[in-house]
Amino acid sequence: MISESNKYLNRTYSISPAVSKVALGRIVDADKLYINGIEVGSTTYQYPQRRYNVPQNVLKSGNNLFVIRVVNNTGKGGFVPDKPYYISAGEQTVDLKGYWQFKVGDVFIKEENLPQSIVIHNQPTSLFNAMVAPITDYAIKGIVWYQGESNSGNPEAYKNLLPAFIKDWRKQWGQPELPFLNVQLPNYMDVDYLPVESNWALMREAQLEATKLPNTGMVVSIDLGEWNDIHPGNKKPIGDRLALIAQKMVYGEDDIVYSGPIYKSARVDGNKVILTFDHVGSGLISGNEEALNHFAIAGTDKKFKWGKAVIKDNTVEVWHENIKEPMYIRYAWADNPDFANLYNKEGLPASPFKTGKLNDN
């Protein structure tokens, strides 16, 4: 059963007529914004952040009435918290957060015996046949790929799917080493404050493993996500990091540090684990000048605890006072490892990782 509700939220503001832009964060699922009875902007689905320009002569001196019509397909819908909600012009800004008058309009119930609608883009080969196959005769320099959220329910399969996908597209374009630049999944969902299992961490591991194929690169975006948005809005740093990889891999600029630290090896020294990394650049650092966070350590029982971690000679030493024989390490191993902070001095974050079972040398 699917219910749809029209919801009207309205509020009155006293604003200068010079105000020109409205930000309405994200709204589930669709919305239309009216100011003083005039439609200003609309969005038809939930993911884009709402940013609307206000036409001239819509605003007036004194009070202005804002009404938002919300249509949602399931659940209660409405405003997504922790997003920008304001109206502004130049340096003037009025915050739109707070209590709004609220009214439920119509509610529609879909009959249970009606056939389920078919989502075309979820059907096998539909996206490829419609959007990719027609352009495979065109010359391209490389591929940028940012995907994986919809596969997080089966990350083990993704370890095979992603390399197969890369090889197939190279075959489609007739370029066996066509550059393929992938964006690793960002941090997302609620923060866990104890070591946990995580499908999103397994997905990131699968994306990292795919870089074993020649002429591939991966952007780490573990510091660019939003807990409440599967499509985070801060995309420019991702583009900047992709550009670094392209400059190095595609355009041959050899003096560029294009990646954050990538786990290389580990050895046990007493009750400590010594981790080494590729792509340390000018050196390893804490990205926020605080103690290193989100290193988990376990013994033979595989019960992970937060370990203490320090940088020493461009390695990371990890230990826990109650684990005398460490066997496993994980870093940033969570859906949303919000406080992970290992970087190189070039400002690029380390990829999340886990080790296999470690043995004494």
C-alpha positions in Angstrom: 0.0 0.0 0.0 1.4 3.4 -1.0 -0.1 6.6 0.4 0.5 10.0 -1.1 0.0 13.2 0.9 0.0 16.8 -0.1 1.3 19.0 2.7 1.3 22.7 3.0 3.7 24.5 5.1 3.5 28.3 5.4 5.2 31.1 7.3 5.2 34.9 7.2 8.5 36.8 7.0 9.4 40.5 6.9 12.0 40.8 4.2 13.6 43.4 2.0 12.4 43.3 -1.6 16.1 43.0 -2.7 16.3 39.4 -1.5 17.0 37.1 -4.4 17.7 33.5 -3.4 16.0 30.8 -1.4 17.6 27.6 -0.1 15.2 24.9 1.1 17.6 22.1 1.9 16.0 18.8 0.9 12.3 18.0 0.9 10.8 14.5 0.7 9.6 13.9 -2.0 8.5 16.8 -4.2 7.8 20.5 -3.6 6.6 23.8 -5.0 7.5 27.1 -3.3 5.0 30.0 -3.4 5.9 33.5 -2.2 3.0 35.8 -1.8 0.9 33.5 -3.9 3.4 33.3 -6.8 5.2 30.1 -7.7 8.9 30.6 -7.4 10.4 27.1 -7.9 9.7 23.4 -7.8 11.5 20.1 -7.7 10.0 16.7 -8.6 12.0 14.3 -6.4 13.7 14.2 -3.1 17.4 14.2 -3.7 18.4 17.6 -5.2 19.0 20.4 -2.7 16.5 23.2 -3.3 18.0 26.5 -4.5 15.5 28.9 -6.0 16.0 32.3 -7.5 13.2 34.8 -6.6 12.0 36.9 -9.5 11.9 40.6 -9.2 8.8 42.2 -7.8 7.7 39.0 -6.0 9.0 40.2 -2.6 7.5 43.3 -1.0 8.4 45.5 2.0 7.0 44.2 5.2 5.6 40.7 5.6 5.9 38.1 2.9 4.1 34.8 2.9 6.0 31.6 2.1 3.9 28.4 1.3 5.5 25.1 0.4 3.4 22.4 -1.2 4.9 18.9 -0.5 3.9 15.7 -2.2 5.4 12.5 -0.8 4.9 8.9 -1.8 5.6 7.0 1.4 6.0 8.0 5.1 5.5 11.5 6.4 7.8 13.4 4.1 8.6 17.0 4.7 11.9 18.8 5.5 15.1 16.9 5.9 17.0 18.2 9.0 20.5 19.6 9.1 20.2 21.2 5.7 20.4 24.9 4.7 17.1 26.7 4.9 17.3 30.4 4.3 16.6 33.4 2.1 19.4 35.8 1.2 20.7 38.6 -1.0 24.3 39.5 -0.9 25.4 39.4 2.7 21.9 39.6 4.1 20.4 36.3 5.2 17.1 35.3 7.0 17.0 31.8 8.6 13.9 29.8 7.6 14.4 27.1 10.2 11.9 26.7 13.0 8.2 26.0 13.4 5.9 26.3 10.3 2.2 26.1 10.2 1.3 22.7 8.8 -1.7 21.1 7.1 -2.3 17.7 5.5 -4.1 18.0 2.2 -5.3 15.0 0.3 -4.3 11.4 1.0 -4.5 8.8 -1.8 -4.3 5.1 -1.2 -3.2 2.8 -4.0 -5.4 -0.2 -4.4 -3.5 -3.4 -3.5 -4.6 -5.3 -6.6 -3.3 -2.8 -9.0 -0.1 -4.0 -10.9 3.2 -2.7 -9.6 4.8 0.0 -11.7 8.0 -0.9 -13.5 11.0 1.3 -12.8 12.7 1.3 -16.2 16.1 2.3 -15.1 16.3 -0.7 -12.7 15.7 -3.2 -15.5 18.6 -5.2 -16.9 20.6 -3.4 -19.6 18.1 -0.6 -19.9 20.5 2.2 -18.9 23.3 0.8 -21.1 21.1 0.3 -24.1 19.5 3.7 -23.9 22.4 5.9 -22.7 25.8 4.2 -23.2 25.5 2.0 -26.3 24.7 4.9 -28.6 27.9 6.7 -27.8 30.4 3.8 -27.9 31.6 4.9 -31.4 32.7 8.2 -30.0 36.3 8.7 -28.9 36.7 9.3 -25.2 39.7 10.1 -23.0 38.6 8.2 -19.9 35.7 7.4 -17.6 34.7 8.9 -14.2 32.4 6.6 -12.2 30.5 7.5 -9.0 28.1 4.7 -8.0 27.6 1.9 -5.5 24.9 2.9 -3.1 22.3 0.6 -4.7 24.7 -2.3 -4.5 25.4 -2.0 -0.7 23.1 -4.8 0.1 25.5 -7.3 -1.6 29.0 -5.9 -1.3 30.7 -9.3 -1.9 29.1 -9.5 -5.4 30.4 -6.0 -6.1 34.0 -7.2 -5.8 33.3 -9.1 -9.0 30.8 -6.8 -10.6 33.0 -3.6 -10.6 36.0 -5.2 -12.3 33.8 -6.9 -14.8 32.1 -3.6 -15.5 35.4 -1.8 -16.1 36.6 -4.5 -18.4 33.4 -4.5 -20.4 33.3 -0.8 -21.0 36.9 -0.9 -22.1 35.9 -3.6 -24.5 32.9 -1.6 -25.7 35.2 1.3 -26.6 37.9 -0.9 -28.0 40.5 0.6 -25.5 41.9 -2.2 -23.3 43.5 0.4 -20.9 41.0 3.2 -21.0 41.5 5.2 -17.8 38.8 4.5 -15.3 38.5 6.8 -12.3 36.2 5.7 -9.5 34.8 7.6 -6.5 34.7 5.6 -3.3 31.4 5.8 -1.3 31.4 8.7 1.2 30.4 8.6 4.9 26.6 8.2 5.3 23.9 7.4 7.8 24.1 7.6 11.6 27.5 7.7 13.3 28.4 4.6 15.3 30.5 5.2 18.4 31.6 1.6 18.8 33.4 -0.6 16.2 30.7 -2.3 14.0 30.2 -4.3 10.9 29.3 -2.3 7.8 28.2 -3.1 4.3 29.2 0.4 3.2 32.7 -0.3 4.5 32.7 -3.6 2.5 31.6 -1.6 -0.6 34.5 0.8 -0.1 36.9 -2.2 0.2 35.5 -3.6 -3.1 36.0 -0.2 -4.8 39.6 -0.1 -3.5 40.3 -3.6 -4.7 39.2 -2.7 -8.2 42.2 -0.3 -8.5 44.4 -3.4 -8.9 43.3 -3.3 -12.5 45.8 -1.3 -14.7 45.1 2.4 -15.4 42.5 2.8 -12.7 42.3 5.3 -9.9 40.1 6.0 -6.9 39.0 9.2 -5.1 38.5 8.8 -1.3 35.4 10.8 -0.2 35.1 9.5 3.3 35.2 13.1 4.6 32.7 14.6 2.2 29.5 12.8 2.9 26.4 13.8 4.9 24.7 11.6 7.5 21.2 12.3 6.1 21.9 12.5 2.4 22.8 9.6 0.1 23.7 12.2 -2.5 25.8 14.8 -0.5 26.0 18.3 -2.0 29.7 19.0 -1.6 30.9 17.8 -5.0 33.6 20.3 -5.8 36.3 18.6 -3.7 35.5 15.3 -5.4 36.0 16.9 -8.8 39.3 18.4 -7.6 40.5 15.0 -6.4 39.5 13.4 -9.7 41.4 16.1 -11.5 44.5 15.2 -9.6 44.3 11.6 -10.7 43.6 12.6 -14.3 46.6 14.9 -14.3 48.9 12.1 -13.1 47.4 9.1 -14.9 46.1 10.5 -18.1 48.2 13.7 -18.7 51.5 12.4 -17.3 52.2 15.1 -14.7 54.5 12.9 -12.6 55.2 15.3 -9.8 51.6 15.4 -8.5 50.5 13.7 -5.3 47.1 12.4 -6.5 46.0 10.0 -3.7 45.7 9.9 0.0 47.4 7.1 2.1 46.5 3.6 0.9 47.2 0.7 3.3 50.2 -1.3 2.2 51.3 -3.7 5.0 51.3 -4.4 8.7 53.5 -6.2 11.2 53.2 -7.0 14.8 55.7 -5.7 17.3 54.9 -6.8 20.8 51.4 -5.5 21.6 51.6 -3.0 18.8 50.7 -3.2 15.1 52.9 -1.1 12.7 51.1 0.0 9.6 52.7 1.2 6.4 51.1 3.1 3.5 51.5 4.0 -0.1 50.9 7.6 -1.2 52.1 9.2 2.0 53.1 12.3 -0.1 55.0 14.7 2.0 54.1 12.8 5.2 51.3 11.4 7.3 49.3 13.8 9.5 46.1 14.1 11.5 43.7 16.0 9.3 42.3 18.0 12.3 45.4 18.1 14.4 43.8 15.9 17.0 44.8 12.4 18.0 44.3 9.8 15.3 40.8 8.3 15.4 38.8 5.3 14.2 41.5 2.7 14.3 40.0 -0.5 15.7 42.1 -3.4 16.9 41.3 -7.0 17.9 43.0 -10.2 19.1 42.3 -13.7 18.1 38.7 -13.4 19.3 38.0 -10.7 16.6 36.3 -8.5 19.2 37.3 -5.0 18.0 38.0 -2.2 20.4 39.1 1.4 19.6 42.9 1.4 19.7 45.3 4.2 20.3 47.2 5.3 17.2 50.2 7.5 16.6 52.2 8.5 13.6 55.9 7.6 13.7 58.3 7.9 10.8 55.4 7.9 8.3 54.0 4.7 9.8 51.0 4.4 12.1 51.4 2.4 15.4 48.2 1.0 16.8 47.7 -0.7 20.2 45.2 -1.3 23.0 46.4 -1.8 26.6 44.1 -4.9 27.1 45.1 -6.7 23.8 48.4 -8.3 24.2 48.4 -10.3 21.0 46.9 -8.1 18.3 45.7 -9.9 15.2 43.4 -7.5 13.2 43.2 -3.8 12.4 40.4 -1.8 10.8 40.4 1.9 9.9 37.3 4.0 9.2 35.3 0.8 9.1 31.8 2.0 9.4 28.9 3.4 7.4 29.8 6.9 8.7 33.3 7.1 10.3 32.7 10.7 11.0 35.8 11.3 13.1 38.4 9.4 11.0 41.3 11.7 10.4 44.4 10.1 8.8 45.6 12.3 5.9 48.8 13.1 4.0 50.2 16.6 4.2 48.7 17.3 0.7 45.3 17.2 2.4 44.1 13.9 0.9 42.4 11.4 3.3 43.4 7.8 3.8 41.1 5.1 2.3 39.3 3.0 4.9 40.7 -0.5 5.1 41.0 -3.7 7.1 43.9 -6.1 7.5 43.8 -9.9 7.3 45.1 -11.9 10.2 48.5 -10.7 11.4 51.3 -12.9 12.7 54.4 -12.1 14.7 57.6 -11.7 12.7 
